[in-house]
Amino acid sequence: LQDQLQFDAARNLFERALTITEAAYGESHAAVAVSLGNLATLYKEQKKYDDARRLFGRALTIHEQQLGNKHPAVALSMINLAELAMATQNYTGARTLLQTALSIHEHAYGPRHAIVADDLTRLGFLMKALGDYAEAQNVQKRALEIREVALGPAHPDVAASLNNLGSALYQTG
């Protein structure tokens, strides 16, 4: 429903799922954080940024309390908050969150994992938004290198990385 832009119907279902999950597991369970993230994503798409920030923040707190601050679910919550920060042009906050998420994923999966490449891609977009085209180029190049090895040279994500690196190179002439 959210993908079909039926926001009210989607919100009702997400809220119902959240209510059920909280009743079943308690308000501080990791499954509740997932439901919070779904509803927050809807709010972000609707540009209800304060509501989205509150729910993403609550999801992050739950993940940190239940799973520890080095768990990949914590990194995902940070990425959600970072993308929201970028949407509201809070680039400094986004940078800190993305760098922390990257560190968590590198520790959890190793520095050459496709998820790490995804994090680098996000960081590259942020560096471009900040006007740091040299750093954008560096992180997009690293993302490309990881994806080529992890996914193979003909994977669509490799093509996306080629485009991202090309864009960063274009910005530097």
For each residue, the residues with C-beta under 8 A, 3 or more apart:
1: 4 6 7 9 10 13
2: 5 6 7 10 41 42 45
3:
4: 1
5: 2
6: 1 2 9 10
7: 1 2 10 11 42 45 46
8: 11 12
9: 1 6 12 13
10: 1 2 6 7 13 14 42
11: 7 8 14 15 39 42
12: 8 9 15 16
13: 1 9 10 16 17
14: 10 11 17 18 35 38 39 42
15: 11 12 18 19 39
16: 12 13 19 20
17: 13 14 20 21 35 38
18: 14 15 21 22 32 35 36 39
19: 15 16 22 23
20: 16 17 23 24
21: 17 18 24 25 29 31 32 34 35
22: 18 19 25 26 27 29 32 35
23: 19 20
24: 20 21 31
25: 21 22 29 31 32
26: 22 29 32
27: 22 32
28: 32 62 65 66
29: 21 22 25 26 32 33 62 66
30: 33 34 62 63 66 67 73
31: 21 24 25 34 35
32: 18 21 22 25 26 27 28 29 35 36 59 62
33: 29 30 36 37 58 59 60 62 63 66 73 77
34: 21 30 31 37 38 59
35: 14 17 18 21 22 31 32 38 39
36: 18 32 33 39 40 55 56 58 59 62
37: 33 34 40 41 55 56 59 76 77 80
38: 14 17 34 35 41 42
39: 11 14 15 18 35 36 42 43 55
40: 36 37 43 44 51 52 53 54 55 56 59 80 84
41: 2 37 38 44 45 52 80
42: 2 7 10 11 14 38 39 45 46
43: 39 40 46 48 49 51 52 55
44: 40 41 47 48 49 52 83 84 87
45: 2 7 41 42
46: 7 42 43
47: 44 87
48: 43 44 51 52
49: 43 44 52 53 84 87 88
50: 53 54
51: 40 43 48 54 55
52: 40 41 43 44 48 49 55 56 84
53: 40 49 50 56 57 81 84
54: 40 50 51 57 58
55: 36 37 39 40 43 51 52 58 59
56: 36 37 40 52 53 59 60 77 80 81 84
57: 53 54 60 61 81
58: 33 36 54 55 61 62
59: 32 33 34 36 37 40 55 56 62 63 77 80
60: 33 56 57 63 64 74 77 78 80 81
61: 57 58 64 65
62: 28 29 30 32 33 36 58 59 65 66
63: 30 33 59 60 66 67 71 73 74 76 77
64: 60 61 67 68 69 74
65: 28 61 62
66: 28 29 30 33 62 63
67: 30 63 64 71 73 74
68: 64 71 74
69: 64 74 104
70: 74 104 107 108
71: 63 67 68 74 75 104 108
72: 75 76 104 105 108 109 115
73: 30 33 63 67 76 77
74: 60 63 64 67 68 69 70 71 77 78 104
75: 71 72 78 79 100 101 102 104 105 108 119
76: 37 63 72 73 79 80 101
77: 33 37 56 59 60 63 73 74 80 81
78: 60 74 75 81 82 97 98 100 101 104
79: 75 76 82 83 97 98 101 119 122
80: 37 40 41 56 59 60 76 77 83 84
81: 53 56 57 60 77 78 84 85 93 97
82: 78 79 85 86 93 94 95 97 98 101 122 126
83: 44 79 80 86 87 94 122
84: 40 44 49 52 53 56 80 81 87 88
85: 81 82 88 90 91 93 94 97
86: 82 83 89 90 91 94 125 126 129
87: 44 47 49 83 84
88: 49 84 85
89: 86
90: 85 86 93 94
91: 85 86 94 95 126 129 130
92: 95 96
93: 81 82 85 90 96 97
94: 82 83 85 86 90 91 97 98 126
95: 82 91 92 98 99 123 126 130
96: 92 93 99 100
97: 78 79 81 82 85 93 94 100 101
98: 78 79 82 94 95 101 102 119 122 123 126
99: 95 96 102 103 123
100: 75 78 96 97 103 104
101: 75 76 78 79 82 97 98 104 105 119
102: 75 98 99 105 106 116 119 120 123
103: 99 100 106 107
104: 69 70 71 72 74 75 78 100 101 107 108
105: 72 75 101 102 108 109 113 115 116 119
106: 102 103 109 110 111 113 116
107: 70 103 104
108: 70 71 72 75 104 105
109: 72 105 106 113 115 116
110: 106 113 116
111: 106 116 146
112: 116 146 149 150
113: 105 106 109 110 116 117 146 150
114: 117 118 146 147 150 151 157
115: 72 105 109 118 119
116: 102 105 106 109 110 111 112 113 119 120 146
117: 113 114 120 121 142 143 144 146 147 150 157 161
118: 114 115 121 122 143
119: 75 79 98 101 102 105 115 116 122 123
120: 102 116 117 123 124 139 140 142 143 146
121: 117 118 124 125 139 140 143 160 161 164
122: 79 82 83 98 118 119 125 126
123: 95 98 99 102 119 120 126 127 139
124: 120 121 127 128 136 137 139 140 143 164 168
125: 86 121 122 128 129 136 164
126: 82 86 91 94 95 98 122 123 129 130
127: 123 124 130 132 133 135 136 139
128: 124 125 131 132 133 136 167 168 171
129: 86 91 125 126
130: 91 95 126 127
131: 128
132: 127 128 135 136
133: 127 128 136 137 168 171 172
134: 137 138 172
135: 127 132 138 139
136: 124 125 127 128 132 133 139 140 168 171
137: 124 133 134 140 141 165 168 169 172
138: 134 135 141 142
139: 120 121 123 124 127 135 136 142 143
140: 120 121 124 136 137 143 144 161 164 165 167 168
141: 137 138 144 145 165
142: 117 120 138 139 145 146
143: 117 118 120 121 124 139 140 146 147 161 164 165
144: 117 140 141 147 148 158 161 162 164 165
145: 141 142 148 149
146: 111 112 113 114 116 117 120 142 143 149 150
147: 114 117 143 144 150 151 155 157 158 161
148: 144 145 151 152 153 158 161
149: 112 145 146
150: 112 113 114 117 146 147
151: 114 147 148 155 157 158
152: 148 155 158
153: 148 158
154: 158
155: 147 151 152 158 159
156: 159 160
157: 114 117 147 151 160 161
158: 144 147 148 151 152 153 154 155 161 162
159: 155 156 162 163
160: 121 156 157 163 164
161: 117 121 140 143 144 147 148 157 158 164 165
162: 144 158 159 165 166
163: 159 160 166 167
164: 121 124 125 140 143 144 160 161 167 168
165: 137 140 141 143 144 161 162 168 169
166: 162 163 169 170
167: 128 140 163 164 170 171
168: 124 128 133 136 137 140 164 165 171 172
169: 137 165 166 172
170: 166 167 173
171: 128 133 136 167 168
172: 133 134 137 168 169
173: 170
